Amino acid sequence: MSASDDHDFEPAYGLPERLPARERLLWQGSPEWKPLARGAMHIRGLAIYFAVLLIWRGANTMAGGGHATDALVSIAWLAPLAVLALATTALLAWLSARTSVYTITDRRVVMRVGIVLTITFNLPFRAIEAASVHANADGSGDIALALNGPDRIAYVHLWPHVRPWKIKRTQPMLRGLGDVQAVATVLAQALAESAGMARPAVLDVAEAPGKRDRDRDRDRKRSPAPDALAT
């Protein structure tokens, strides 16, 4: 059964309703489970933790007077638990990637997430303060969306599609993108066009509509008036 079969009830794939006639779909995709497992689930750190724990257990047995066979036996008791933990983490990443859909239109970002209970978050561009890219060496990465205004989304509702440690002011995150710079370019250009700014797409940071205008207004307030510059 494909992922789309699980959501045949959707009016449009990955969306709670069909797009209005004047709204354009710019990009749609899902996380890749391997980058998601590395970035959100920290599977590499978990593997290193268990490896160190197994080595320590074997060394501790031999330091206590045991033989190599005794060390292997002591490790054998713990090894299945380590494998089970890593397999569970990988499965969780795979399920999260399989059931998640990110959509970028010319007006908003839509995140359909949730393994058991599906939740859809609509993030209009006016609610996005800034978007920052976190790229990996292999070209994969994440895009974090800083929100403005008083409304917040609970951390637990977003996880793992959320920027780590941003609990009070949560930042939704497009996780495990295979080609993060390509998606960042689409989002940056859409944000710029929404704000009426003609500029090249940025690859590292995408500013939200209105942010550059606010920065320009702030700079004007700090700068002296033209008459004051005359000598």
Protein Blocks (a to p, Z undefined) as FASTA:
>chain_A
ZZklmmmmpmbghiabdcdfklccfbdcdddfklmmmmmnommmmmmmmmmmmmmmmmmm
mmnopafklmmmmmmmmmmmmmmmmmmmmmmmmmmmmmpccdddfkbccddedjklccdd
dddfklpmbdcddddfkopacdddddedjbdcdfklmpccbcehilmlccdddehifblm
lmmmmmmmmmmmmnopacdddfkbccdehklmmmmmmmmmmpccfklmpZZ
